[in-house]
């Protein structure tokens, strides 16, 4: 839990990011909504907020690329991660039936996570900047429906027309708690995240890096490439592994990796945040 700290999140109120932030902090107080993820990182860098919660990965749609790019650009750390089960609901004005609905609107991520359901309804679709913006739109239009969470039904006085409409029951979004420092306390459930780039003219560079982790029996939970934006064929690799960077095995492996690559950055060591009821 985070006490008496101002925490930024991707707003507005009623979004899944808002829901995740409330669960992580244990409070609806001292939360500040931002319009986009880059603004969150800038505010934290400038000490306008103390910490931030941002989406980093969805089990259906994959990584949130703007978050990965921001982690590369800003000198901030991942301090914790939180897994939020994502349950989507179809919400309408009270008294509206599915036959009345002509348009379904929501954030592109929510739409993408409910493709099968939307296809079966044969309704028109409109993307909005957030699920909360879609809910406000539905409040003004009786023949529209919004895909979102239960918080929207309470905040905007909407009725749940259908529930659990996501394509996959195990739909989960991974949120990262971002701060100026990561978690230095070693636990039995730590992860460490790094970014590397390889020497462009060296064959087998990625194999050499991965062989270090295999040599030391370090389990990699994720490896993903992103364009470095420095020319065609130049990539960054985001790597998550089990273990804390201050453990001797991890520290030695990371030291060896650093010698093999052109660029190396530790994004942080952290563990999964658990709260009651999750």
Secondary structure, 3 states (H helix, E strand, C coil): CCCCCCEEEECCCCCHHHHHHHHHHCCCCCEEEECCHHHHHHHHHCCCCCEEEEEEEECCCEECHHHHHHHHHCCCEEEEEEEEECCCEEEECCCCCCCCCCEEEEEHHHHHCCHHHHHHHCCEEEEECCHHHHHHHHHHCCCEEEEECHHHHHHCCCEEEEECCCCCCCCEEEEEEEECCCCCCCCCCEEEEEEEECCCCCCCHHHHHHHHHHHCCCCEEEEEEEECCCCCCCEEEEEEEECCCCCHHHHHHHHHHHHHCCEEEEEEEEEECCCCCC
